[in-house]
Amino acid sequence: MKANFLILLDCSVGELIKIRLSEEEKIESESYEDFEEFICTLEDKYNFRLSDCSWMSCDVLSERSY
């Protein structure tokens, strides 16, 4: 999967987590058949629990705040 950003909505604490994947992380992600398995490897590094989160990946990050 080609993704530059990983966006997580942590429902347990009401937190939005935006991660810009490094080149190494992008290369590593391609070795996994399921992108979600790769995300599980990032839990400790970025301090989240995937079981509490909804996630999406994208190439270009666009934000709106109201």
C-alpha positions in Angstrom: 0.0 0.0 0.0 1.4 3.4 -0.9 0.6 5.8 1.9 2.4 8.8 3.2 0.2 9.5 6.2 -1.6 7.4 8.8 -4.5 9.0 10.6 -5.9 7.5 13.8 -8.9 8.6 15.8 -8.4 7.3 19.3 -11.9 7.0 20.7 -10.7 6.1 24.2 -9.2 9.5 24.8 -10.8 11.7 22.0 -7.4 12.2 20.3 -6.5 12.6 16.6 -3.1 11.1 15.8 -1.5 12.1 12.5 1.6 10.1 11.5 3.8 11.0 8.5 5.4 7.6 7.6 9.1 7.6 7.2 10.7 6.1 4.1 11.7 3.1 6.2 8.2 2.7 7.5 6.7 2.8 4.0 9.2 0.2 2.8 8.5 -2.0 5.8 4.7 -1.7 5.3 5.0 -3.3 1.9 6.3 -6.5 3.4 3.0 -7.0 5.1 0.0 -8.6 3.3 -2.4 -6.7 5.5 -1.7 -3.0 6.2 -3.4 -3.3 9.6 -0.8 -5.8 10.7 1.9 -3.2 9.9 0.0 -0.6 11.9 0.1 -2.9 15.0 3.9 -2.7 14.8 3.7 1.1 15.3 1.6 1.0 18.6 4.6 1.2 21.0 6.5 3.7 18.9 3.6 6.2 18.6 1.8 5.3 21.9 -1.6 4.2 20.8 -3.7 1.0 20.9 -5.2 0.0 17.5 -8.1 -1.7 19.3 -9.2 1.7 20.5 -8.8 3.5 17.1 -10.3 3.9 13.8 -7.7 4.6 11.1 -7.2 5.6 7.5 -4.2 6.1 5.3 -3.7 8.7 2.6 -1.1 10.0 0.2 -1.8 13.7 0.7 -3.0 15.1 4.0 -5.8 17.7 3.8 -7.3 19.2 6.9 -10.3 21.4 7.7 -11.2 22.8 11.1 -14.3 24.7 12.1 
